[in-house]
């Protein structure tokens, strides 16, 4: 086995392990969402919480989460400074860690203080179409959750250090802690008519995420000691050159959400909650795909750039994105054919009624079209980061704000698409970002898109045929099968999913797609062993 083959095998093993952990994490997250939906439905209270949560989510998920700027910047710089992962970090690396931590804590503490004392004006600005009661309640939630801003940046650095040392599991297990805390506190609360228990549970869950990472960071040899040597530290400057544009890019991405919040607040009550649930359903399979393959691939991209191995980057990019495309198409089919059945099965109970089910499904249908550009955009962005270039993704994301506002006005105010208009505009903006980033990266490296998109075309043809067959199967099932409500949904989802996967893999094998052959062989070997 060659070095390249060995590296590919390690990536695939890491991807499978991360996928398993991510599936478990997403399942716990789903249970959390079901509990929240059961207790709060799609109401003003749930809207207030999800409106307020978008600001701390910027820190704990977008900036500090796995794949976020703090994680990515740490991996990109530290992976080049630590050649031997079996030894304790050198003094210069520890100093860089402390400097990065010091500046991060100071910056996010300032943001947290501002969010606490100016919660009302902030929520009044981004939820200007809402009622005074909604704005006041959202401001109350934001005050409670403001400490999450501090934790987010710290956890992001911790994630980066752990991934650099090839500890992929711990960062992906971490979100489970927050979900469990929320589940327990919401279930055990009594008469929480304002949702403050939900806000407190989120804050406590974030603290627990930090506490879960801390012991391993100390064991690796990283101890935080306040350090303000920011002017004469070359490596810290390298982090800043990568981090600041990436933070701005993620913040600009959050501006897209604030734009959506502005338009959603003028629509029916519960619209923003429904969009939030649609995003969670969307992120369950898509997040598993992206996290599983891009987390282990990103350090390899950075190392290949350091070694000036351009062919290696193209090879690994095409392999990774090809697998993501192959897995994305059945997910799109599932959302379009089984979306309503799945949402009804998962959420429809308690305060979550049929109206809420349709709202979430409508948002999910339009959002599903963004999956292909979404996985490509996230993959190509990692290539930019490997070249220490986060400015280009930032500029593209910034320009797309104008497109986002235009599309929202067109689809919501003029064409009256309602909730579907918000998620359709998101899909179109994602497509714009993916196309522009894919074209501009050629200034750094001439990518081999020909074979990649030729394979994508074959997969799309197989997907369209599979979609038609699954759609007809769903109609037949609805017409002729009579079962109790939830049992009906379970059986329908299972039967149609098996049909979808079987036909899709078979068609791809006919088209001589390596991804399908490898998957078929894995499934066949598993069935033989069992």
VEXDREN-2710 file (C-alpha; in Angstrom, 1 decimal):
% VEXDREN-2710
k/r/px/py/pz
1/UNK/0.0/0.0/0.0
2/UNK/1.4/3.4/-1.0
3/UNK/1.6/6.4/1.4
4/UNK/-1.3/8.0/-0.5
5/UNK/-3.4/4.9/-0.2
6/UNK/-2.6/4.7/3.5
7/UNK/-3.6/8.3/3.9
8/UNK/-6.9/7.7/2.0
9/UNK/-7.7/4.7/4.2
10/UNK/-7.1/6.8/7.4
11/UNK/-9.3/9.5/6.1
12/UNK/-12.1/7.1/5.3
13/UNK/-11.8/5.4/8.7
14/UNK/-11.9/8.8/10.4
15/UNK/-14.9/9.8/8.3
16/UNK/-16.8/6.7/9.2
17/UNK/-16.1/7.2/13.0
18/UNK/-17.0/10.9/12.8
19/UNK/-20.2/10.0/10.9
20/UNK/-21.2/7.5/13.6
21/UNK/-20.6/10.1/16.4
22/UNK/-22.3/12.8/14.4
23/UNK/-25.4/10.6/13.8
24/UNK/-25.6/10.0/17.5
25/UNK/-25.2/13.7/18.2
26/UNK/-27.8/14.6/15.6
27/UNK/-30.2/12.1/17.1
28/UNK/-29.9/13.6/20.5
29/UNK/-30.3/17.0/18.9
30/UNK/-33.5/15.8/17.2
31/UNK/-34.8/14.6/20.6
32/UNK/-34.1/18.0/22.0
33/UNK/-36.0/19.7/19.1
34/UNK/-38.9/17.3/19.6
35/UNK/-39.0/18.2/23.3
36/UNK/-38.9/21.9/22.5
37/UNK/-41.6/21.5/19.9
38/UNK/-43.8/19.5/22.2
39/UNK/-43.6/22.1/25.0
40/UNK/-43.6/25.4/22.9
41/UNK/-44.9/24.5/19.4
42/UNK/-44.5/27.3/16.8
43/UNK/-45.5/30.1/19.1
44/UNK/-44.4/33.6/20.1
45/UNK/-42.3/32.1/23.0
46/UNK/-40.5/29.7/20.6
47/UNK/-40.0/32.6/18.1
48/UNK/-38.5/34.8/20.8
49/UNK/-36.1/32.1/21.9
50/UNK/-34.9/31.3/18.3
51/UNK/-34.7/35.0/17.4
52/UNK/-32.5/35.6/20.5
53/UNK/-30.5/32.4/20.1
54/UNK/-29.2/33.5/16.6
55/UNK/-26.7/35.9/18.3
56/UNK/-25.0/33.4/20.7
57/UNK/-25.3/30.8/18.0
58/UNK/-22.9/33.0/16.0
59/UNK/-20.2/32.2/18.6
60/UNK/-20.9/28.7/19.7
61/UNK/-21.9/27.2/16.3
62/UNK/-20.7/29.4/13.4
63/UNK/-17.5/30.9/14.8
64/UNK/-16.5/28.4/17.5
65/UNK/-18.1/25.2/16.1
66/UNK/-16.5/22.4/14.2
67/UNK/-15.5/23.9/10.8
68/UNK/-15.9/27.4/12.1
69/UNK/-13.2/30.1/11.7
70/UNK/-11.6/29.6/15.1
71/UNK/-11.4/25.8/14.6
72/UNK/-10.2/26.3/11.0
73/UNK/-7.6/28.9/11.8
74/UNK/-6.2/26.8/14.7
75/UNK/-5.9/23.8/12.5
76/UNK/-4.4/25.6/9.6
77/UNK/-1.6/27.2/11.7
78/UNK/-1.0/24.7/14.5
79/UNK/-0.9/21.7/12.1
80/UNK/2.2/23.2/10.5
81/UNK/3.9/24.0/13.8
82/UNK/3.4/20.5/15.3
83/UNK/5.2/18.0/13.1
84/UNK/5.3/15.2/15.8
85/UNK/1.8/14.7/17.4
86/UNK/3.3/12.3/19.9
87/UNK/5.3/14.9/21.7
88/UNK/4.3/17.7/24.0
89/UNK/4.0/21.1/22.2
90/UNK/7.1/23.3/22.1
91/UNK/7.3/26.5/24.1
92/UNK/6.5/28.7/21.1
93/UNK/3.3/26.7/20.4
94/UNK/2.2/27.0/24.0
95/UNK/2.8/30.8/23.8
96/UNK/0.8/31.1/20.6
97/UNK/-2.0/29.2/22.3
98/UNK/-2.1/31.5/25.3
99/UNK/-1.9/34.6/23.1
100/UNK/-4.8/33.4/20.9
101/UNK/-6.8/32.5/24.0
102/UNK/-6.2/35.9/25.6
103/UNK/-7.3/38.0/22.7
104/UNK/-10.3/35.7/22.0
105/UNK/-11.6/36.0/25.6
106/UNK/-11.2/39.7/25.7
107/UNK/-12.9/40.2/22.4
108/UNK/-15.9/38.0/23.1
109/UNK/-16.3/39.3/26.7
110/UNK/-16.8/42.8/25.2
111/UNK/-19.4/41.4/22.8
112/UNK/-21.2/39.6/25.6
113/UNK/-21.3/42.8/27.7
114/UNK/-22.7/44.8/24.8
115/UNK/-25.4/42.1/24.1
116/UNK/-26.4/42.1/27.8
117/UNK/-26.8/45.8/28.2
118/UNK/-28.2/46.6/24.8
119/UNK/-30.4/43.5/24.3
120/UNK/-33.6/45.5/23.7
121/UNK/-32.2/47.8/21.0
122/UNK/-30.5/44.8/19.3
123/UNK/-33.7/42.7/19.2
124/UNK/-35.8/45.8/18.2
125/UNK/-33.5/46.2/15.2
126/UNK/-33.5/42.7/13.9
127/UNK/-37.1/41.8/14.8
128/UNK/-38.5/45.2/13.9
129/UNK/-41.6/43.6/12.3
130/UNK/-42.5/41.8/15.5
131/UNK/-44.8/42.9/18.4
132/UNK/-43.5/44.7/21.4
133/UNK/-44.2/41.6/23.5
134/UNK/-42.1/39.5/21.1
135/UNK/-39.2/41.9/21.1
136/UNK/-39.2/42.3/24.9
137/UNK/-39.3/38.5/25.4
138/UNK/-36.5/38.0/22.9
139/UNK/-34.4/40.6/24.6
140/UNK/-34.9/38.8/28.0
141/UNK/-33.7/35.5/26.4
142/UNK/-30.7/37.3/24.8
143/UNK/-29.5/38.6/28.2
144/UNK/-29.6/35.1/29.7
145/UNK/-27.7/33.6/26.8
146/UNK/-25.1/36.4/26.4
147/UNK/-22.3/34.4/28.2
148/UNK/-22.4/31.9/25.4
149/UNK/-20.5/34.4/23.3
150/UNK/-17.4/34.1/25.5
151/UNK/-17.6/30.3/25.6
152/UNK/-17.9/30.0/21.8
153/UNK/-14.5/31.4/20.9
154/UNK/-12.7/29.3/23.6
155/UNK/-14.4/26.1/22.5
156/UNK/-13.5/26.8/18.9
157/UNK/-9.8/27.0/19.7
158/UNK/-10.1/23.8/21.7
159/UNK/-11.7/22.0/18.8
160/UNK/-8.9/23.2/16.5
161/UNK/-6.2/21.9/18.9
162/UNK/-8.0/18.5/19.3
163/UNK/-8.4/18.0/15.5
164/UNK/-4.8/19.0/14.9
165/UNK/-3.8/16.1/17.3
166/UNK/-6.3/13.8/15.4
167/UNK/-8.8/13.7/18.3
168/UNK/-11.9/13.9/16.1
169/UNK/-14.4/12.3/18.4
170/UNK/-14.4/14.8/21.3
171/UNK/-15.4/17.9/19.3
172/UNK/-18.2/16.0/17.6
173/UNK/-19.5/14.6/20.9
174/UNK/-19.5/18.0/22.6
175/UNK/-22.8/19.3/21.2
176/UNK/-24.6/16.3/22.7
177/UNK/-24.0/17.8/26.2
178/UNK/-25.9/21.0/25.4
179/UNK/-28.8/19.0/23.9
180/UNK/-29.0/16.7/27.0
181/UNK/-29.0/19.7/29.4
182/UNK/-31.8/21.4/27.4
183/UNK/-33.9/18.2/27.3
184/UNK/-33.6/17.6/31.1
185/UNK/-34.2/21.2/32.1
186/UNK/-37.2/21.7/29.8
187/UNK/-38.9/18.4/30.8
188/UNK/-38.4/19.0/34.5
189/UNK/-39.6/22.7/34.3
190/UNK/-43.1/23.6/35.3
191/UNK/-45.3/26.3/33.8
192/UNK/-42.5/27.9/31.8
193/UNK/-44.7/30.3/29.8
194/UNK/-41.9/32.7/28.9
195/UNK/-39.3/30.2/27.8
196/UNK/-36.6/31.5/30.2
197/UNK/-35.8/27.9/31.3
198/UNK/-35.0/27.2/27.7
199/UNK/-32.6/30.1/27.6
200/UNK/-30.9/29.2/30.9
201/UNK/-30.6/25.5/29.7
202/UNK/-28.8/26.7/26.6
203/UNK/-26.3/28.8/28.5
204/UNK/-25.6/26.0/31.0
205/UNK/-25.2/23.5/28.2
206/UNK/-22.6/25.8/26.5
207/UNK/-20.6/25.8/29.8
208/UNK/-20.7/22.0/29.9
209/UNK/-19.3/21.9/26.4
210/UNK/-16.3/23.9/27.6
211/UNK/-15.9/21.7/30.6
212/UNK/-15.9/18.5/28.4
213/UNK/-13.0/19.7/26.3
214/UNK/-10.8/21.3/29.0
215/UNK/-9.2/18.1/30.6
216/UNK/-8.0/16.8/27.3
217/UNK/-6.5/20.2/26.3
218/UNK/-4.5/20.2/29.6
219/UNK/-3.4/16.6/29.0
220/UNK/-2.0/17.5/25.6
221/UNK/0.2/20.2/27.3
222/UNK/-1.8/23.4/26.7
223/UNK/-2.2/25.5/29.7
224/UNK/-3.7/29.0/29.4
225/UNK/-1.5/31.8/30.8
226/UNK/-2.6/35.3/29.8
227/UNK/-0.2/36.6/27.2
228/UNK/-0.4/39.9/25.3
229/UNK/2.5/39.4/22.9
230/UNK/0.5/40.2/19.8
231/UNK/2.8/42.5/17.9
232/UNK/6.0/40.4/17.7
233/UNK/4.4/37.0/17.3
234/UNK/4.7/36.0/13.6
235/UNK/2.5/32.9/14.0
236/UNK/-0.2/34.9/15.7
237/UNK/-0.2/37.4/12.8
238/UNK/-0.7/34.4/10.5
239/UNK/-3.7/33.3/12.6
240/UNK/-5.1/36.8/12.4
241/UNK/-4.6/37.0/8.7
242/UNK/-6.7/33.9/8.3
243/UNK/-9.1/34.4/11.2
244/UNK/-10.3/38.0/10.7
245/UNK/-11.6/37.6/7.2
246/UNK/-13.1/34.2/8.1
247/UNK/-14.9/35.7/11.1
248/UNK/-16.2/38.5/9.0
249/UNK/-17.3/36.0/6.4
250/UNK/-19.2/34.0/9.0
251/UNK/-20.6/37.2/10.5
252/UNK/-21.7/38.2/7.1
253/UNK/-23.3/34.8/6.7
254/UNK/-25.1/35.5/10.0
255/UNK/-26.3/38.8/8.4
256/UNK/-28.2/36.6/5.9
257/UNK/-30.0/35.1/8.9
258/UNK/-30.8/38.5/10.3
259/UNK/-32.2/39.6/6.9
260/UNK/-34.4/36.5/7.0
261/UNK/-35.4/37.3/10.6
262/UNK/-36.4/40.8/9.5
263/UNK/-38.7/39.4/6.7
264/UNK/-40.0/36.5/8.8
265/UNK/-41.1/38.8/11.7
266/UNK/-43.6/40.4/9.3
267/UNK/-45.2/37.0/8.4
268/UNK/-47.4/34.7/10.5
269/UNK/-46.6/33.8/14.1
270/UNK/-44.3/30.8/14.3
271/UNK/-42.7/31.3/10.9
272/UNK/-39.2/31.7/12.3
273/UNK/-39.6/28.7/14.5
274/UNK/-40.7/26.6/11.5
275/UNK/-37.6/27.8/9.5
276/UNK/-35.4/26.8/12.4
277/UNK/-36.9/23.3/12.6
278/UNK/-36.5/23.0/8.8
279/UNK/-32.9/23.9/9.1
280/UNK/-32.4/21.3/11.8
281/UNK/-33.9/18.6/9.7
282/UNK/-31.8/19.8/6.8
283/UNK/-28.6/19.7/8.9
284/UNK/-29.2/16.2/10.2
285/UNK/-28.1/14.3/7.1
286/UNK/-26.2/17.1/5.4
287/UNK/-24.2/18.0/8.6
288/UNK/-23.3/14.3/9.0
289/UNK/-21.9/14.2/5.4
290/UNK/-20.0/17.5/5.6
291/UNK/-18.6/16.9/9.1
292/UNK/-17.6/13.3/8.5
293/UNK/-15.5/14.1/5.4
294/UNK/-14.3/17.7/5.7
295/UNK/-13.1/17.4/9.4
296/UNK/-10.4/14.8/8.6
297/UNK/-9.7/16.2/5.1
298/UNK/-8.9/19.8/6.1
299/UNK/-5.7/19.1/8.0
300/UNK/-4.6/17.0/5.0
301/UNK/-5.3/20.0/2.6
302/UNK/-3.2/22.3/4.9
303/UNK/-0.3/19.8/4.9
304/UNK/-0.5/19.3/1.1
305/UNK/-0.3/23.1/0.6
306/UNK/2.7/23.2/2.9
307/UNK/4.3/20.5/0.8
308/UNK/3.3/22.2/-2.4
309/UNK/1.5/19.0/-3.5
310/UNK/-1.1/20.6/-5.9
311/UNK/-2.0/17.3/-7.5
312/UNK/-2.7/15.8/-4.0
313/UNK/-5.2/18.6/-3.3
314/UNK/-7.1/18.1/-6.5
315/UNK/-7.2/14.3/-5.9
316/UNK/-8.5/14.5/-2.4
317/UNK/-10.9/17.3/-3.2
318/UNK/-12.5/15.3/-6.1
319/UNK/-12.7/12.2/-4.0
320/UNK/-14.3/14.0/-1.0
321/UNK/-16.7/16.2/-2.9
322/UNK/-17.6/13.2/-5.2
323/UNK/-18.7/11.2/-2.2
324/UNK/-20.6/14.2/-0.8
325/UNK/-22.5/14.6/-4.1
326/UNK/-23.2/10.9/-4.2
327/UNK/-24.7/11.0/-0.7
328/UNK/-26.5/14.4/-1.2
329/UNK/-28.8/13.3/-4.0
330/UNK/-30.8/10.6/-2.1
331/UNK/-31.1/13.2/0.8
332/UNK/-32.8/15.6/-1.6
333/UNK/-35.1/12.8/-2.8
334/UNK/-36.0/12.0/0.7
335/UNK/-36.8/15.6/1.6
336/UNK/-39.0/16.0/-1.4
337/UNK/-40.9/12.7/-1.2
338/UNK/-40.9/12.0/2.6
339/UNK/-40.4/15.4/4.1
340/UNK/-43.9/15.9/5.4
341/UNK/-44.1/12.3/6.7
342/UNK/-40.9/12.6/8.6
343/UNK/-41.8/16.0/10.2
344/UNK/-45.2/14.6/11.1
345/UNK/-43.6/11.6/12.7
346/UNK/-40.9/13.5/14.6
347/UNK/-42.6/16.7/15.7
348/UNK/-46.4/16.5/15.4
349/UNK/-47.6/16.1/19.0
350/UNK/-48.4/18.4/22.0
351/UNK/-48.3/22.1/20.9
352/UNK/-47.0/21.1/17.5
353/UNK/-50.0/20.8/15.2
354/UNK/-50.8/20.1/11.5
355/UNK/-50.3/23.8/10.6
356/UNK/-46.8/23.7/12.1
357/UNK/-46.0/20.5/10.2
358/UNK/-46.9/22.1/6.8
359/UNK/-45.0/25.2/7.6
360/UNK/-41.8/23.3/8.4
361/UNK/-42.3/21.0/5.3
362/UNK/-42.8/23.9/3.0
363/UNK/-39.6/25.5/4.2
364/UNK/-37.7/22.2/3.9
365/UNK/-38.8/21.6/0.3
366/UNK/-37.3/24.8/-1.0
367/UNK/-34.2/24.5/1.3
368/UNK/-33.4/21.0/-0.1
369/UNK/-32.3/22.4/-3.4
370/UNK/-29.3/24.0/-1.7
371/UNK/-27.7/20.7/-0.7
372/UNK/-25.5/20.2/-3.8
373/UNK/-24.1/23.8/-3.8
374/UNK/-23.9/23.7/0.0
375/UNK/-21.5/20.7/0.2
376/UNK/-19.4/22.1/-2.7
377/UNK/-19.2/25.6/-1.2
378/UNK/-18.1/24.2/2.2
379/UNK/-15.5/22.0/0.5
380/UNK/-14.0/24.6/-1.7
381/UNK/-13.9/27.0/1.2
382/UNK/-11.5/24.6/3.0
383/UNK/-9.2/24.8/0.0
384/UNK/-9.1/28.6/0.4
385/UNK/-8.4/28.3/4.1
386/UNK/-5.5/25.8/3.3
387/UNK/-3.9/28.5/1.2
388/UNK/-4.4/30.9/4.2
389/UNK/-7.0/32.8/2.1
390/UNK/-10.2/33.7/4.0
391/UNK/-10.5/37.1/2.3
392/UNK/-12.0/35.7/-0.9
393/UNK/-14.8/33.8/0.9
394/UNK/-15.5/36.9/2.9
395/UNK/-15.9/39.2/-0.1
396/UNK/-18.2/36.7/-1.9
397/UNK/-20.3/36.3/1.2
398/UNK/-20.5/40.1/1.7
399/UNK/-21.6/40.7/-1.9
400/UNK/-24.2/38.0/-1.6
401/UNK/-26.0/40.0/1.1
402/UNK/-27.3/42.3/-1.6
403/UNK/-28.5/39.3/-3.6
404/UNK/-30.2/37.9/-0.4
405/UNK/-32.1/41.2/0.2
406/UNK/-33.2/41.4/-3.4
407/UNK/-34.4/37.8/-3.5
408/UNK/-36.3/38.1/-0.3
409/UNK/-38.1/41.2/-1.6
410/UNK/-38.8/39.5/-4.9
411/UNK/-40.0/36.2/-3.5
412/UNK/-41.8/37.4/-0.3
413/UNK/-43.0/40.9/-0.9
414/UNK/-43.7/40.7/-4.6
415/UNK/-44.4/37.0/-5.5
416/UNK/-45.8/36.2/-2.0
417/UNK/-44.0/32.9/-1.6
418/UNK/-44.2/33.3/2.2
419/UNK/-42.1/31.0/4.3
420/UNK/-41.0/29.1/1.1
421/UNK/-39.6/32.3/-0.3
422/UNK/-37.2/32.7/2.6
423/UNK/-35.6/29.2/2.2
424/UNK/-35.7/29.4/-1.7
425/UNK/-33.7/32.6/-1.5
426/UNK/-31.2/30.8/0.8
427/UNK/-30.8/28.0/-1.8
428/UNK/-30.2/30.5/-4.6
429/UNK/-27.7/32.5/-2.6
430/UNK/-25.8/29.3/-1.7
431/UNK/-25.7/28.4/-5.4
432/UNK/-24.2/31.8/-6.2
433/UNK/-21.5/31.5/-3.5
434/UNK/-20.6/28.0/-4.7
435/UNK/-20.2/29.0/-8.3
436/UNK/-18.2/32.1/-7.7
437/UNK/-15.9/30.4/-5.2
438/UNK/-15.4/27.5/-7.5
439/UNK/-14.3/29.8/-10.3
440/UNK/-12.0/32.1/-8.4
441/UNK/-10.1/29.3/-6.7
442/UNK/-8.5/28.6/-10.1
443/UNK/-6.2/31.6/-9.4
444/UNK/-4.5/29.5/-6.8
445/UNK/-4.9/26.0/-8.2
446/UNK/-6.3/24.7/-11.5
447/UNK/-8.9/22.2/-10.2
448/UNK/-10.0/19.2/-12.2
449/UNK/-13.8/20.0/-12.4
450/UNK/-14.3/18.1/-15.6
451/UNK/-14.4/14.6/-14.1
452/UNK/-16.1/15.8/-10.9
453/UNK/-19.1/17.4/-12.7
454/UNK/-19.3/14.6/-15.3
455/UNK/-19.9/12.2/-12.4
456/UNK/-22.4/14.6/-10.9
457/UNK/-24.4/14.7/-14.1
458/UNK/-24.6/10.9/-14.1
459/UNK/-25.7/10.9/-10.4
460/UNK/-28.3/13.6/-11.2
461/UNK/-29.8/11.5/-14.0
462/UNK/-29.9/8.5/-11.6
463/UNK/-31.5/10.7/-9.0
464/UNK/-34.2/12.1/-11.3
465/UNK/-35.3/8.5/-12.2
466/UNK/-35.2/7.5/-8.6
467/UNK/-37.2/10.6/-7.6
468/UNK/-40.0/9.7/-10.1
469/UNK/-40.2/6.1/-8.9
470/UNK/-40.2/7.1/-5.2
471/UNK/-42.8/9.7/-5.8
472/UNK/-45.1/7.1/-7.5
473/UNK/-44.4/4.6/-4.7
474/UNK/-45.4/7.3/-2.1
475/UNK/-48.7/7.9/-4.0
476/UNK/-49.5/4.2/-4.1
477/UNK/-48.6/3.8/-0.4
478/UNK/-50.9/6.7/0.6
479/UNK/-53.8/5.3/-1.5
480/UNK/-53.7/1.6/-0.6
481/UNK/-52.1/1.2/2.8
482/UNK/-54.2/1.8/6.0
483/UNK/-52.3/1.8/9.3
484/UNK/-52.4/3.8/12.6
485/UNK/-51.0/7.3/12.2
486/UNK/-47.4/7.1/13.4
487/UNK/-47.0/3.4/12.4
488/UNK/-48.1/4.4/8.9
489/UNK/-45.3/7.1/8.7
490/UNK/-42.6/4.7/10.0
491/UNK/-43.6/2.0/7.5
492/UNK/-43.9/4.4/4.6
493/UNK/-40.5/6.1/5.3
494/UNK/-38.8/2.7/5.6
495/UNK/-40.3/1.2/2.4
496/UNK/-39.8/4.3/0.2
497/UNK/-36.2/4.8/1.6
498/UNK/-35.2/1.2/0.8
499/UNK/-36.7/1.6/-2.7
500/UNK/-34.8/4.9/-3.1
501/UNK/-31.4/3.6/-2.0
502/UNK/-31.7/0.4/-3.9
503/UNK/-32.7/2.0/-7.2
504/UNK/-30.2/4.8/-6.8
505/UNK/-27.3/2.5/-6.1
506/UNK/-28.3/0.2/-8.9
507/UNK/-28.5/3.0/-11.5
508/UNK/-25.1/4.4/-10.4
509/UNK/-23.6/0.9/-10.8
510/UNK/-25.0/0.8/-14.3
511/UNK/-23.4/4.2/-15.0
512/UNK/-20.1/2.7/-13.7
513/UNK/-19.8/5.0/-10.7
514/UNK/-17.0/4.0/-8.3
515/UNK/-18.9/5.4/-5.3
516/UNK/-21.8/3.1/-5.9
517/UNK/-19.6/0.0/-6.4
518/UNK/-17.7/0.7/-3.2
519/UNK/-21.0/1.2/-1.2
520/UNK/-22.6/-1.9/-2.6
521/UNK/-19.5/-4.0/-1.7
522/UNK/-19.5/-2.6/1.8
523/UNK/-23.2/-3.3/2.3
524/UNK/-22.8/-6.8/0.8
525/UNK/-19.8/-7.6/3.1
526/UNK/-21.8/-6.4/6.1
527/UNK/-24.8/-8.6/5.2
528/UNK/-22.5/-11.6/4.8
529/UNK/-20.9/-11.1/8.2
530/UNK/-24.2/-10.6/9.9
END
